[in-house]
Amino acid sequence: MPRLSVGDTAPDFTLTNQDEKSVTLSEFKGQRVVVYFYPAAMTPGCTTEACDFRDSLSALSAAGLVVLGISPDKPEKLKKFAQKESLNFDLLSDPDKSMMEAWGAFGEKKNYGKVVQGVIRSTLVIDADGAVELAQYNVKATGHVARVRKALGIDAA
């Protein structure tokens, strides 16, 4: 499974958000975008990660970053997740996982010591020209956003 590396052009996509609206990556040309992949809304690790992005959004926005969270969940579940956790950024649905595969965020991974097929928790930062600026795969949910902020030179809030 190919993974994206720094300098690669990010594959464009159009996915449906929690409000049933289409969101296209190329619409953000000229802006930096954090694209993070998570396995399932409303699970403990994914909730921790989403809430960390929510709580860091003002600092990320001040640094010129837009945040997009992507999972295989349907828009209805994403809407419930966004409402329950007061999430303040778009959650996008990739039910057939084709976009995740194109970005290297779906495939073989270890889950409790067992090799399985699934969503690989990953975060990529896309620069204003559409190139990968930061690529992190197989990340841990807890403390991940703080590590992304540090890698991007954004001081902790």
C-alpha positions in Angstrom: 0.0 0.0 0.0 1.6 3.3 -1.1 1.9 6.1 1.4 2.3 9.7 0.7 5.5 11.4 1.5 6.6 15.0 2.0 6.6 16.7 -1.3 4.1 14.4 -3.0 1.0 16.0 -4.5 -2.0 15.2 -2.4 -4.7 13.3 -4.4 -7.8 15.5 -4.8 -11.1 14.2 -3.4 -14.7 15.2 -3.0 -16.4 13.7 0.0 -19.7 14.3 1.8 -19.5 16.0 5.2 -21.7 15.7 8.3 -24.2 18.1 6.9 -24.5 16.2 3.6 -22.5 18.8 1.7 -19.7 18.0 -0.7 -16.2 19.1 0.3 -13.4 19.1 -2.2 -9.8 19.3 -1.2 -8.9 21.5 -4.2 -11.3 24.1 -2.9 -8.7 24.9 -0.2 -6.0 25.7 -2.7 -4.0 28.6 -1.2 -4.6 27.3 2.3 -2.9 24.7 4.4 -5.1 21.7 5.3 -4.7 19.1 8.1 -6.3 15.9 6.8 -6.6 13.3 9.5 -8.0 9.7 9.2 -9.6 7.9 12.0 -11.4 4.5 12.2 -14.8 5.2 13.7 -16.7 8.1 15.2 -17.8 7.9 18.8 -15.1 5.4 19.9 -12.8 6.3 22.7 -9.5 6.9 20.8 -11.3 8.7 17.9 -13.2 10.9 20.3 -10.0 11.8 22.2 -8.3 12.8 18.9 -11.3 14.7 17.5 -11.7 16.7 20.8 -8.0 17.5 20.7 -8.3 18.9 17.2 -11.4 20.8 18.4 -9.6 22.2 21.4 -6.6 23.2 19.2 -8.6 24.6 16.3 -8.1 28.3 17.2 -4.3 27.8 17.3 -4.3 25.8 14.1 -6.6 28.4 12.4 -4.3 31.2 13.6 -1.4 29.3 11.9 -3.5 29.3 8.7 -4.6 25.6 8.9 -8.0 24.1 8.1 -8.9 20.7 9.7 -10.7 17.9 7.9 -11.4 14.6 9.7 -12.1 11.5 7.5 -13.6 8.1 8.5 -15.7 5.4 6.8 -18.7 6.5 8.8 -21.9 7.7 7.1 -22.8 11.4 7.3 -25.6 10.7 9.7 -23.2 9.2 12.3 -20.7 12.0 11.7 -23.4 14.6 12.4 -24.2 12.9 15.7 -20.5 12.7 16.6 -20.0 16.4 15.7 -23.0 17.5 17.8 -22.2 15.2 20.8 -18.6 16.5 21.0 -19.2 20.1 19.8 -16.8 19.5 16.9 -16.1 22.7 15.0 -14.6 21.4 11.7 -15.8 19.2 8.8 -16.0 15.4 9.3 -16.0 13.7 5.9 -17.4 10.3 4.9 -15.4 7.8 2.9 -17.6 4.7 3.1 -15.9 2.8 0.3 -12.5 3.8 1.7 -11.2 4.6 -1.8 -9.8 7.9 -0.8 -8.2 6.4 2.3 -6.5 3.8 0.1 -5.3 6.6 -2.3 -3.7 8.4 0.7 -2.2 5.2 2.2 -4.5 5.4 5.2 -6.3 2.0 4.7 -4.7 -1.4 4.7 -2.9 -3.9 6.9 -2.3 -2.8 10.5 -1.8 -4.4 13.8 -4.7 -4.4 16.2 -4.1 -5.9 19.6 -1.2 -7.9 18.1 -3.3 -9.3 15.2 -2.8 -8.2 11.6 -6.1 -6.9 10.2 -7.3 -4.7 7.3 -8.6 -1.3 8.5 -8.2 2.4 8.7 -4.7 3.4 9.7 -4.9 6.4 12.0 -2.9 9.0 10.0 -2.5 12.8 9.8 -1.2 14.7 6.8 -0.7 18.4 6.3 -1.2 19.7 2.8 0.5 23.0 1.9 -1.1 25.9 0.1 0.1 24.5 -3.3 -1.4 21.0 -2.7 1.8 19.2 -1.7 2.3 17.1 1.4 4.1 19.1 4.1 3.8 16.5 6.9 2.9 12.8 6.8 2.4 10.7 9.9 1.0 7.2 9.8 0.1 4.7 12.5 -0.2 7.5 15.1 -1.6 7.1 18.6 -4.7 9.1 19.3 -3.7 10.4 22.8 -1.2 13.4 22.5 -1.2 13.2 18.7 -2.5 16.7 18.1 0.2 18.2 20.4 2.8 16.3 18.4 1.4 17.7 15.1 1.4 21.2 16.6 5.1 20.8 17.7 6.1 19.4 14.2 4.4 22.5 12.6 6.0 24.9 15.1 2.7 25.9 16.6 3.0 26.6 20.3 0.8 24.7 22.7 -2.3 26.7 23.8 
